[in-house]
Amino acid sequence: MKRTGSLGVTININRGSDGGFDRSDGSYSSPRESAVAEFRSETGSTQAGTPLALNRPPDPRLKPWLGRSMVAFAYERAGHTVDGQLFNDSAYLRSAVGVDWLAGTADGNLPIRDETFLCGQHTKVMPLRYSGGIKVAGMMLRPGALRALFGLNDTDMVDRICSIETAGIKDTEITGLYNLDLEPAEWLKSMEDWLADYVENNGIAPPEPLSQALELQAFVDPNREIGEFADEQSVSQRTVERTAKRDFGLSPKNVMRRARILDLAARLCGVADEEEEDIMLRFFDQAHQIREFQTFFGVTPAEFKRRRSSLLTLSLEIRQARRLELLERIEPDAVRPWMRKPFLDAAK
């Protein structure tokens, strides 16, 4: 099939210290060199030209287990290697094809190419070096779905990545769904069909509702007291704490802290609703805001904004789109405030 609707996008490449991998040993440090890469995005862009993913609510058959479905195609023709970042507050099932990744994890740097893998939730920003562009399709798992679907413990998977074969599924069963004739949305649909069949064939039950309620609370108001949330759910605070540790790998307090910071980071990246002034007012004062941001990102908000990662922007946009839809501030098919235009023909 002929691909349509590509956008030319120019972004910076950072190598070296503060936000990348050190060239000598692969360790993570901050960027000190800049170059320019020309990307062509088939799945949309922000108003500033940063590549975005086609992301949407999942197939209705999968809503109890999935929060979002996404696919991103952005080609880089000059063969540059780009240092990016990821920070996800959800576990993911992802397939990456045709490009090389070197992902920072709690277990060290992990090379990835042409395979399907499971990603745990993040407690902090993680580095990801990639070359050949961005070519990935995946599904955001709801809290507890990693365990329900694949038998993996969220606590053990925090800041980690493992092959889909760890869950007893042959890699070719999912990675093999991709072929060069598929449009981005067709590839994503084939993965959803596979997962829907997997759920039905294995009789998999949905995750616990309390985890979903805690995730929604983090979107609505991450400053709310955990005791108040527990009372509203008619459970003890201890029950909320046990559930959060099991299905997020974090305490409820840290789930909320992470949500505050990711909302702020999305705003700094230009993929948040600018009318949500309360995002900037969720901290006691500016010093508190800076300390919290440095805890999760290792830099101040000002430095982050100057050197923000295009890959991280893409990832945060997926989260923010889901958040605004759950809060009923935008429709699923709406042009989001930060988008250059509606989804392109290739994404329909």
Buried (B, 14 or more C-beta within 10 A) or exposed (E): EEBEBBBEBEBBBBBBBBBBBEEEEBEBBBBEEEEEBEBBBBBBBBEBBBBBBBBBBBBEBBEBBBBBBBBBBBBBEEEBBBBBBBBBBBBBBBBBBBBBBBBBBBEEBBEBBBBBBBBBBBBEBBBBBBBBBBBBBBBBBBBBBBBBBBEBEBBEBBBBBBBBBBBEBEBEEBBBBBEEEBBBBBBBBBBBBBBBEBBEEEEBEBBBEBBBBBBEBBBEBBEEEBEEBBEEBEBEBEEBBBBBBBBBBBBBEBBBBBBBBBBBBBBBBBBBBEEBEEBEEBBEEEEEBBEBBBEBBBBBBEBBBEBBBBBBBBBBBBBBBBBBBBEEEBEEEEEBBBBBEEBBEBBE
